[in-house]
Amino acid sequence: MADQVDRRQALIHAAFSAIAERGFEGFRLRPIAATAGIDHSTLHHYFPTKEDLIASVLEHVTSQLQATMRTDLEPAARLRHHLGAIATAIVERPELFIVLDELDLRARRDAFMAVDIRNDEQGWRVALAALFEEGIEQRAWSVDVDASVELVIATLKGIRLRPGSAEAVVEQLCDLYSGGTS
């Protein structure tokens, strides 16, 4: 059983690397299977379809970003920590965001990927909405929750394209939600 989990993880990592290095143009199952040390026909034992493997890559990437949302801080500090951690990851681990960008682009043309991306983002939207609602309840903010969620998501998607500006842009966004104080 552990060997099966290891092979599955090896396939996810190989697929992740293929997308990060070559985009979907370089996403081929035979080389991915070979990188994971298995025959391509065995790959379907772990992932019945190519879409299942891609969905697991999405889950792999987003699981690494979910831990940045702390619960032990007040809302503005929690937002600053969460967005700061993501901005740092954009700079230090650009491959995560290259893969997310590839998945976002593919979702515009692929209905199955669009559903996966929408479901993934929904979890993030719910968490951000809860954060903003808590801030409103604590009278820290007087904001439109939906617009604030969209502003955060749009900002983070935008700075993925310009990683050099990520930390400064996130700092500016956080200042908007903390009254201009760092």
Backbone bond lengths (Angstrom), bond angles and torsions (degrees), N, CA, C in turn:
res aa  C-N    CA-C-N  psi(-1)  N-CA   C-N-CA  omega(-1)  CA-C   N-CA-C  phi
1 M - - - 1.454 - - 1.532 111.10 -
2 A 1.336 117.24 -43.42 1.461 120.39 179.16 1.521 110.38 -62.64
3 D 1.359 116.18 -36.97 1.460 120.17 178.64 1.530 110.07 -64.03
4 Q 1.333 117.09 -37.59 1.455 121.74 179.29 1.533 110.62 -65.40
5 V 1.326 116.76 -41.73 1.463 121.40 177.77 1.527 109.39 -65.90
6 D 1.333 117.21 -42.40 1.460 120.91 178.68 1.526 111.63 -61.21
7 R 1.336 117.21 -44.00 1.473 121.45 178.54 1.529 110.30 -63.59
8 R 1.314 115.79 -42.67 1.466 120.24 179.12 1.536 109.64 -60.52
9 Q 1.326 116.71 -46.29 1.467 120.80 178.77 1.526 110.94 -64.27
10 A 1.326 117.16 -38.93 1.459 120.95 178.61 1.531 110.14 -62.43
11 L 1.315 117.18 -40.05 1.459 120.81 177.31 1.528 111.66 -65.63
12 I 1.321 116.35 -42.13 1.470 120.32 177.87 1.524 110.06 -62.04
13 H 1.316 117.18 -45.24 1.472 120.78 179.71 1.524 111.22 -64.84
14 A 1.336 117.27 -40.15 1.465 120.41 178.42 1.524 110.95 -65.30
15 A 1.331 116.99 -41.44 1.462 120.95 178.05 1.532 110.49 -66.41
16 F 1.317 116.46 -42.21 1.465 121.33 176.73 1.526 109.88 -56.91
17 S 1.335 116.59 -49.10 1.468 121.11 -179.47 1.516 111.82 -62.16
18 A 1.326 116.66 -40.19 1.466 120.40 179.19 1.526 110.52 -61.27
19 I 1.326 116.73 -44.31 1.466 120.18 179.71 1.523 110.37 -68.13
20 A 1.322 117.52 -42.86 1.469 121.39 -178.64 1.527 111.19 -63.61
21 E 1.323 116.89 -37.82 1.465 120.40 -175.68 1.522 114.05 -86.14
22 R 1.343 117.01 -35.80 1.462 119.74 -172.03 1.520 114.05 -129.66
23 G 1.315 118.22 1.28 1.453 120.90 -177.02 1.518 110.58 68.28
24 F 1.311 116.08 -168.99 1.462 119.04 179.80 1.523 111.98 -71.48
25 E 1.323 116.78 -17.37 1.455 118.92 176.08 1.531 110.31 -63.55
26 G 1.319 117.62 -30.62 1.456 122.22 -179.74 1.519 114.11 -101.16
27 F 1.319 116.33 12.30 1.466 120.83 -177.76 1.527 109.18 -87.55
28 R 1.329 115.01 96.24 1.462 121.86 -179.35 1.521 108.49 -125.31
29 L 1.329 116.04 133.90 1.463 120.72 -174.53 1.522 113.40 -67.13
30 R 1.316 118.88 -37.65 1.473 120.56 -179.08 1.529 111.96 -59.54
31 P 1.335 118.52 -51.79 1.471 118.19 178.79 1.535 113.26 -65.36
32 I 1.326 116.53 -33.20 1.467 119.92 177.72 1.525 109.47 -63.89
33 A 1.323 116.81 -46.64 1.466 120.94 178.25 1.529 110.45 -61.41
34 A 1.328 116.77 -43.71 1.464 120.46 -179.79 1.534 111.17 -62.10
35 T 1.323 116.56 -41.36 1.470 120.37 178.04 1.523 110.95 -61.63
36 A 1.326 116.46 -35.28 1.471 121.10 179.51 1.527 111.99 -82.33
37 G 1.333 116.53 -3.83 1.461 119.82 176.08 1.515 114.63 83.10
38 I 1.347 116.92 26.06 1.466 119.59 178.26 1.524 109.20 -132.27
39 D 1.308 116.19 164.02 1.447 122.77 174.29 1.531 108.62 -74.69
40 H 1.324 116.36 146.23 1.469 119.22 -176.67 1.528 112.82 -60.79
41 S 1.316 117.34 -29.76 1.467 118.51 179.16 1.525 111.67 -69.48
42 T 1.323 117.30 -25.05 1.466 122.05 178.48 1.533 111.24 -77.19
43 L 1.309 116.90 -22.64 1.466 121.07 -179.17 1.527 111.02 -54.99
44 H 1.313 116.95 -38.01 1.466 120.40 -177.17 1.534 112.81 -69.87
45 H 1.313 116.26 -13.55 1.473 119.58 172.64 1.536 109.74 -68.63
46 Y 1.325 116.00 -33.92 1.465 121.82 -178.53 1.528 112.20 -90.62
47 F 1.331 115.89 -36.19 1.461 122.03 -179.40 1.526 107.71 -136.56
48 P 1.320 117.39 104.46 1.468 120.42 -175.96 1.539 113.75 -56.85
49 T 1.335 116.44 -32.76 1.461 119.74 -179.49 1.524 109.93 -132.84
50 K 1.311 114.34 161.49 1.464 121.27 175.07 1.530 109.60 -60.02
51 E 1.325 115.91 -38.21 1.468 120.99 -179.71 1.532 111.62 -63.12
52 D 1.346 116.33 -35.99 1.472 120.10 177.42 1.530 111.01 -64.15
53 L 1.319 116.22 -39.80 1.469 120.17 177.49 1.521 110.53 -65.97
54 I 1.320 116.78 -43.94 1.469 120.57 179.20 1.525 110.60 -63.17
55 A 1.327 117.85 -41.08 1.469 120.97 177.39 1.520 110.78 -61.75
56 S 1.326 117.38 -36.19 1.465 120.57 178.11 1.524 111.32 -70.12
57 V 1.324 116.78 -32.54 1.468 120.06 174.59 1.524 109.32 -64.57
58 L 1.328 117.56 -44.10 1.467 121.19 177.39 1.524 110.37 -58.82
59 E 1.309 116.64 -46.17 1.469 120.79 178.96 1.532 110.75 -61.81
60 H 1.323 117.22 -40.44 1.470 122.17 178.09 1.528 110.75 -59.10
61 V 1.324 116.75 -45.66 1.467 120.93 -178.15 1.523 110.54 -67.46
62 T 1.320 116.88 -50.68 1.462 119.33 -174.56 1.523 112.38 -68.58
63 S 1.325 117.57 -29.75 1.471 119.20 178.44 1.525 110.87 -63.65
64 Q 1.316 116.64 -27.24 1.461 119.94 179.24 1.526 112.37 -76.42
65 L 1.317 116.24 -17.02 1.470 120.35 -179.02 1.524 112.86 -100.60
66 Q 1.323 117.99 -18.94 1.460 121.06 -177.04 1.519 112.89 -65.81
67 A 1.300 118.08 -31.00 1.459 121.76 -176.41 1.523 112.65 -69.12
68 T 1.316 117.97 -7.17 1.460 120.00 -178.49 1.528 113.06 -80.57
69 M 1.324 117.47 -8.18 1.471 120.80 -179.53 1.528 109.13 -94.08
70 R 1.321 115.56 98.88 1.464 120.59 -179.81 1.523 110.43 -81.59
71 T 1.318 114.81 157.88 1.465 119.65 179.28 1.522 111.91 -114.86
72 D 1.320 117.63 -4.06 1.462 120.91 -174.40 1.526 113.68 -96.30
73 L 1.322 117.73 13.06 1.459 121.31 -178.64 1.523 109.35 -121.63
74 E 1.329 115.84 159.60 1.459 119.33 174.03 1.527 107.71 -69.93
75 P 1.335 118.03 160.42 1.463 121.27 -169.58 1.534 116.27 -53.03
76 A 1.314 118.85 -47.93 1.471 119.40 -177.91 1.530 111.02 -64.29
77 A 1.320 117.33 -41.26 1.464 120.55 178.21 1.531 110.87 -67.43
78 R 1.320 116.20 -36.57 1.468 120.62 177.78 1.525 110.36 -64.96
79 L 1.334 116.41 -43.78 1.459 120.28 178.07 1.525 110.27 -62.24
80 R 1.321 116.89 -45.42 1.467 121.39 179.88 1.529 110.40 -60.74
81 H 1.321 116.55 -43.72 1.467 120.02 -179.97 1.529 110.45 -63.96
82 H 1.319 116.50 -48.07 1.463 121.79 -178.09 1.528 111.30 -60.36
83 L 1.306 116.76 -51.92 1.457 120.31 -177.78 1.520 111.67 -69.14
84 G 1.335 116.45 -36.15 1.466 119.80 176.52 1.518 112.07 -62.98
85 A 1.328 116.24 -40.88 1.468 120.38 178.58 1.529 110.79 -65.42
86 I 1.311 116.59 -38.32 1.466 119.41 178.12 1.529 110.27 -68.93
87 A 1.327 117.69 -41.98 1.468 120.28 178.12 1.523 110.58 -60.94
88 T 1.317 116.49 -41.43 1.464 120.18 177.45 1.525 110.50 -63.19
89 A 1.319 116.96 -42.02 1.462 120.66 178.55 1.523 111.04 -64.10
90 I 1.326 117.90 -36.68 1.465 121.12 178.31 1.529 109.82 -59.31
91 V 1.324 116.33 -38.64 1.459 121.41 -179.33 1.533 111.16 -78.33
92 E 1.333 116.32 -45.73 1.465 120.68 -172.55 1.528 114.25 -86.05
93 R 1.319 117.35 -25.29 1.470 121.16 -177.37 1.526 110.37 -132.70
94 P 1.320 116.61 60.66 1.460 119.94 -174.87 1.528 113.91 -59.19
95 E 1.325 117.52 -24.71 1.463 119.89 -179.41 1.527 111.75 -61.50
96 L 1.340 118.16 -32.70 1.466 120.50 176.68 1.527 110.87 -59.21
97 F 1.304 115.76 -41.59 1.459 121.01 -174.29 1.523 111.77 -84.98
98 I 1.319 117.11 -26.58 1.461 119.94 171.41 1.523 108.52 -61.89
99 V 1.328 116.45 -44.79 1.460 120.87 178.94 1.535 110.01 -64.53
100 L 1.327 117.90 -44.31 1.474 119.95 177.61 1.525 111.13 -59.92
101 D 1.333 116.92 -41.03 1.464 119.97 178.13 1.522 110.82 -62.18
102 E 1.330 116.63 -43.81 1.473 120.64 178.33 1.528 110.44 -61.04
103 L 1.333 116.59 -43.17 1.458 120.47 179.77 1.528 111.28 -65.62
104 D 1.337 116.75 -41.31 1.468 120.51 177.17 1.529 110.98 -60.92
105 L 1.314 116.93 -44.18 1.463 120.40 179.61 1.526 111.36 -65.04
106 R 1.317 116.32 -43.03 1.466 119.68 179.47 1.533 110.36 -63.35
107 A 1.328 116.65 -35.96 1.466 120.83 -178.55 1.524 111.94 -62.80
108 R 1.296 117.51 -23.18 1.472 120.28 178.55 1.521 111.56 -70.92
109 R 1.360 116.57 -21.09 1.462 121.20 -178.13 1.523 113.25 -116.86
110 D 1.318 116.89 -6.10 1.470 121.01 -172.73 1.532 108.58 -127.43
111 A 1.318 116.18 112.08 1.467 120.79 -175.52 1.528 112.37 -61.61
112 F 1.342 118.08 -38.02 1.461 120.41 179.56 1.531 110.82 -65.75
113 M 1.327 116.34 -43.34 1.466 120.07 178.79 1.520 109.97 -67.03
114 A 1.315 118.08 -36.20 1.464 121.06 178.67 1.526 110.65 -59.96
115 V 1.337 116.22 -40.50 1.471 120.12 178.46 1.526 109.84 -64.79
116 D 1.332 117.39 -44.76 1.475 120.75 179.38 1.522 111.17 -61.17
117 I 1.318 116.82 -45.61 1.472 120.73 179.70 1.527 109.92 -63.84
118 R 1.321 116.87 -45.53 1.472 120.85 -179.87 1.532 110.44 -60.25
119 N 1.336 117.33 -44.33 1.469 120.53 178.83 1.521 111.04 -64.43
120 D 1.322 116.55 -41.06 1.463 120.61 179.04 1.525 110.73 -63.78
121 E 1.314 116.02 -47.27 1.466 119.76 -179.76 1.524 111.65 -67.18
122 Q 1.321 117.55 -28.95 1.463 119.88 -179.77 1.521 110.95 -60.78
123 G 1.318 117.05 -41.03 1.462 120.17 176.64 1.517 111.61 -60.42
124 W 1.309 116.07 -40.79 1.461 121.35 179.06 1.523 109.94 -68.59
125 R 1.327 117.26 -41.82 1.463 120.97 178.72 1.534 111.31 -61.33
126 V 1.320 116.16 -41.90 1.471 120.52 179.31 1.520 110.02 -62.95
127 A 1.329 116.81 -45.09 1.476 120.44 -179.44 1.531 111.09 -63.73
128 L 1.319 116.98 -43.25 1.465 119.68 178.67 1.527 111.27 -66.56
129 A 1.330 116.64 -41.30 1.473 119.49 178.78 1.522 110.34 -61.17
130 A 1.322 117.19 -42.75 1.468 120.72 178.34 1.522 110.69 -61.39
131 L 1.321 116.40 -39.71 1.464 121.26 178.35 1.528 110.40 -62.55
132 F 1.326 117.26 -48.06 1.466 120.04 179.75 1.528 111.53 -66.43
133 E 1.319 117.89 -38.92 1.462 120.40 177.51 1.526 111.54 -63.29
134 E 1.325 116.75 -39.61 1.474 120.05 176.43 1.526 110.34 -62.81
135 G 1.335 116.20 -42.19 1.467 119.65 177.99 1.511 112.28 -62.34
136 I 1.326 116.61 -36.61 1.471 120.90 177.31 1.524 109.88 -67.92
137 E 1.335 117.08 -44.47 1.470 120.87 178.54 1.524 111.39 -60.20
138 Q 1.324 117.34 -36.16 1.464 121.49 179.60 1.521 112.22 -84.60
139 R 1.319 116.30 4.63 1.458 123.43 179.94 1.526 112.89 61.69
140 A 1.329 116.23 25.49 1.461 120.90 175.81 1.523 110.31 -81.98
141 W 1.354 116.45 -29.45 1.454 121.25 -177.16 1.515 110.23 -134.96
142 S 1.313 114.22 152.10 1.450 121.85 168.28 1.525 104.74 -129.65
143 V 1.331 114.76 86.16 1.462 120.53 -172.90 1.524 110.64 -134.05
144 D 1.303 115.20 162.66 1.454 121.94 170.81 1.530 106.10 -82.70
145 V 1.321 116.68 115.43 1.465 121.32 -174.41 1.521 111.52 -60.04
146 D 1.323 117.59 -50.15 1.464 120.53 -177.34 1.523 111.30 -61.45
147 A 1.321 117.24 -43.82 1.462 120.87 179.98 1.532 110.67 -65.64
148 S 1.321 117.00 -38.24 1.464 120.69 178.93 1.527 111.19 -65.54
149 V 1.320 116.62 -42.03 1.471 120.51 177.59 1.528 109.28 -60.23
150 E 1.338 116.17 -47.14 1.466 119.71 -179.12 1.525 111.65 -64.50
151 L 1.333 117.30 -37.25 1.464 121.00 177.97 1.520 110.86 -61.91
152 V 1.321 116.82 -45.02 1.467 120.69 179.63 1.526 110.01 -63.12
153 I 1.317 116.78 -48.73 1.470 119.74 -177.36 1.521 110.94 -64.52
154 A 1.316 117.62 -44.11 1.465 120.18 179.68 1.529 111.15 -63.54
155 T 1.317 116.60 -39.74 1.460 120.26 178.70 1.520 110.88 -62.62
156 L 1.326 116.15 -46.62 1.463 119.19 -178.55 1.527 111.93 -67.14
157 K 1.311 116.91 -37.17 1.468 118.67 176.57 1.524 110.42 -66.68
158 G 1.314 116.54 -37.11 1.463 120.30 179.75 1.520 113.25 -67.93
159 I 1.314 116.94 -42.84 1.469 118.46 -176.52 1.523 112.35 -73.44
160 R 1.322 117.01 -14.64 1.469 118.58 174.29 1.523 110.16 -61.46
161 L 1.323 116.81 -26.95 1.457 121.17 -179.93 1.525 112.54 -81.81
162 R 1.319 116.13 -18.72 1.471 120.94 179.60 1.517 108.98 -133.44
163 P 1.330 116.80 71.29 1.470 120.22 -173.68 1.527 114.60 -58.94
164 G 1.318 117.23 -25.87 1.462 119.71 179.43 1.521 113.03 -64.78
165 S 1.318 117.12 -23.91 1.465 120.77 -179.53 1.523 112.40 -99.34
166 A 1.325 117.91 -0.40 1.468 121.88 -171.61 1.524 113.11 -55.14
167 E 1.304 117.02 -51.65 1.469 119.30 -174.59 1.529 111.69 -66.05
168 A 1.326 117.93 -41.45 1.471 120.67 -179.82 1.527 111.09 -66.84
169 V 1.326 116.89 -40.60 1.473 120.26 -179.77 1.525 110.29 -66.15
170 V 1.329 116.78 -43.84 1.468 120.18 178.98 1.527 110.45 -64.23
171 E 1.300 117.16 -39.37 1.475 120.26 177.51 1.525 110.36 -60.58
172 Q 1.327 117.07 -43.72 1.460 121.32 178.45 1.528 110.73 -63.40
173 L 1.334 117.07 -43.82 1.468 120.33 178.73 1.516 110.55 -61.95
174 C 1.314 117.38 -44.75 1.471 120.83 179.81 1.517 111.15 -63.60
175 D 1.341 116.60 -36.44 1.456 119.41 177.13 1.522 111.86 -61.93
176 L 1.316 116.98 -33.70 1.465 120.27 177.85 1.535 110.97 -62.31
177 Y 1.331 116.48 -33.71 1.463 121.63 -177.87 1.524 113.40 -94.96
178 S 1.331 116.34 1.13 1.470 117.20 177.68 1.527 110.62 -123.57
179 G 1.287 116.87 18.69 1.462 120.11 178.14 1.510 113.31 74.61
180 G 1.351 117.38 19.27 1.456 120.71 177.18 1.495 114.76 87.60
181 T 1.335 118.67 5.72 1.462 120.08 178.83 1.506 110.25 -106.66
182 S 1.300 115.79 142.12 1.474 120.68 179.55 1.489 112.24 -92.70
